[in-house]
Each structure stands twice: as C-alpha cells, then as structure tokens.
Amino acid sequence: MAPRERREARFLERLTLVSMIVGELSTLSYALSAPTALRSVNPSLGAWWDAYQFYFMEGAATALGLLIGIRIGRRFVPDVRRRSRSLILALVLAIVGFAPVLHVCAAAARLGWSASDGTTLSPIVDLAGYAAARQIDKILIASVYFVKIVGFALLAGLALIAVAVVPSIMTSERGPGAPAEPTKTGRDAVS
C-alpha cells in the first residue's frame, strides 16, 4: 500500500469513527431524553441540545452511511491513481449533496417498520417490566431509525463512488477521448 493510499485510508477511518461516535451519542441522548438532565445543569445548553440532537443523529447516520459506501466502493477501483481521484471527487460530491441525501434517507427510513406498533414493547415488558421496557423500546426505535438511515446513505455512497469513477475512466489511457493509437505503415506494418 502506497503512503498516499495509507493516508487516505486513515483519513476515511477517522471520519467514519467521528460519525459513528456522534451518531451513537446523539441517538442514545435522543432515546433517553438526556437534554432533560442537561437542562438542570446548564439550561441554555440543554435547550440547544434538545432542539438539535435529532438533526445530529440524522446527519451522523447519513455521513456514516456515505463514508461506508465510499470506502466499500473504493475497493472495487483497481488502479491506485484512479482510486485516489475518484475518492476526492466522491467526497466533494458527498459534501455538495449532503443535505439532499440526508432528507431523502431520513424520509426513506421513516417508511416501514418503526417498532411503534407495540409488537416489540409487549415482550420487553414481560421481561423487564414497564418502566424499563419503555426506555428499551425508545432506544430500539431510535437505533432502528439510525441503522435504516445508514443503510440508505450507504447506497448513496456507493452511487457517488460509481459516479466519481466514470470521469477517471473517461480520461484514462485507452478510454474514450484518448488519442488513437497511430496506424502502422511501410516497414513497421510488415514486422
């Protein structure tokens, strides 16, 4: 692995780790109503966190999915030089399209199973009691929502890396637009 490729891999790992940590903390905070406790210590910070924690959760899930998708898709690019170019372009596209992708993935994650119909709460109540079951159910709902956003954003990340690879293929040697190989004439054609 080339030094540049190692730096890129470490950079992507760090971004992925930051997204994962922010996502987990905001998801647990949202599920456990942590701003209520934070408001008793610092009311203005608690109010701010209460207003924005859900957006942190959605944003971190989207960023995590995009990064995982880009990291996976990057492995399918065989050429190191092309891989580096496509990574830069995919990250730029991810930054530019982050807000629309966030809204689409969040809307898609709201479809389908959400654990709010009571089918998951009843068995948990039987095992842990009602008070604990309410907290576990809230964590389950928020976690499922987070994972669904990550899954949809992962697909978007794979699409971004695919879109980013196309220009590098177009400009590569032998790609469309590359100069044609000169035809052999005279003595060169015979040998």
N, C-alpha and C positions, 0 to 999 in steps of 0.2 A: 504494500500500500504506500503510495507516494505521500510525502509530507503535506502537500496541499489537500489531498484527499482525507488524510487523518484530521487536519484542522477543520475541514468541512463537516466530517462525521462528529467530531467533538462539539462543534457549534450546534448542529442539529440535536445532539443528545441533550445539551444544556437547555435549549429552547423547549424541547419536549418535557424535560424534568420540571422546568418552571411552570409550564402549562398544566402539568399533572398536579403539582403541589397547589397552585392557585385554584384549580378545579376541585380538588378534594376538600380543601379548606372551605371554599365558598359553598360547596354542596352540603357539607356537614353543618356549616353555620346556618344555611337556609333551612335545612331539615330540622335542626334542633332549636331554632329560634334564638340563636346566640345574641342577636342585637338587643334583646330584652335585658340580658345580663350586662352587656356592654354599656347600655344606657344608664345603668345605675352607677357605673364608674365614671364614664365620660358621656354625658347626654348628647353633645353635638356629634361626636364620632359615632356613637351608637345610632343616631338618626341617619347619618350619612351612610353608614354600612347597611342599615335596614333598607334604605332606598336603592342601593346599588349592588347588593350581594347577588341577586338573581342574575343581573347582567354580567357580573364577573363569572358566575357559574356557566352561563351560556357561552360567553366569549372564550373562556378557558377550554371548554369542551370543543368548541369549533376549532380553536388553534391547535389543540391536541390532535384532533382528527386530521386536520390538514397536514400537520407535520408528520404524523404516522403514514399517511397516504403518500406524501412526497418521499419519505425515507424508503418505503416499500417500492414505489415506482422507480426510484433512482437505481435500485439494484438491477433492474432489467435493461439498463442502458449499458451496452458492452464497452464502449470507448471511454477512457478516463477523461479526456478532454471534452467530449460531448456531454458526459455526465456532469461535469463542473458547470458548463454553460447552461445546461437545462436546469440545474439546481438554482442558479441565480435567477433565471427567468421565471421558474416556478415560484420562488419566494416573492419576487416582485408581483407576479400575478396574484399570489395569495394575499399580499398586503393590500393591493388595489381592490380586490374583490372580497375582502374580509367581511365587510358589513352586509352585502347582499347574501353571501354564503351563510352568515350567521342567522339571518332572518329566515332563509329557506330551510336550513337544517333544524332550527328551533320549531318552525311550523310543522315540518315533517315529523319531528319527534313527538309532537302532541297528538298525532294520529295513532289509533290502535290502543293496545293495552297500556293502561296507566296505573294499574293497581288501586284505582279509586272505587271500584265496584264492590268492595267488601270481601271478595273471594280470598284475598291474601290475609286480610285482617282477622278473620274468624279462626284459622288455625294458629295464628300467632297469639291471639287472646287465650286460646286453650292452653298454650304452652307457658306464656309469660305473664298472663294477667292483663287487665285492660289498660292500665296506665303505661306499662312498659310496651305493650303492643301498639299503642298509638304512636309512640316515639319510633319504634322499629318500622312501622308502616310508613311514617313520614320519610324516614331515611331510605327505605326501599323505593318509594315513589320518586324521590329526588335522584337517587342513584340510577334508576332505570332511565329517567329522562336524560341524565348526563351521558350515559352509555349510548343511548339512541342518537344523541347529537354527535357524539364522537364517531359513530358508525356512518352516519350520513356525510359528515365532513371528511371522513377517510375516503369515501368515494369521490368527493370533490377534489381532494388532494391527489388522488390517482389520475383524475381527469386533467388537473393542472400540469402534472409532470408529463403526461402524454402530449398535451398541447405545447409544452415547452420543448419537447424533443423534436417536434416537427421542423422548426427553423434550423436547428443544428444539422438535421438530416438534409435539408434543402441546400445548405451551404457547404456540406462536406464534399470531399473529393468524390467524384462519381455520382453525386446527387444531381437533381435537376438544376440547371443553371450553371453547372460546372462546364469548363471548356471541354469540347470534344477531343478525343484522342486523335492526333494527326494521322492521316492515312499514309500508308507506306507506298512509295513509288520507286521505280527504277530498280537499282540493285538491292535496296532494302526489302522490296516485296518478294524477291526471289529467295533470299536466305531466311 
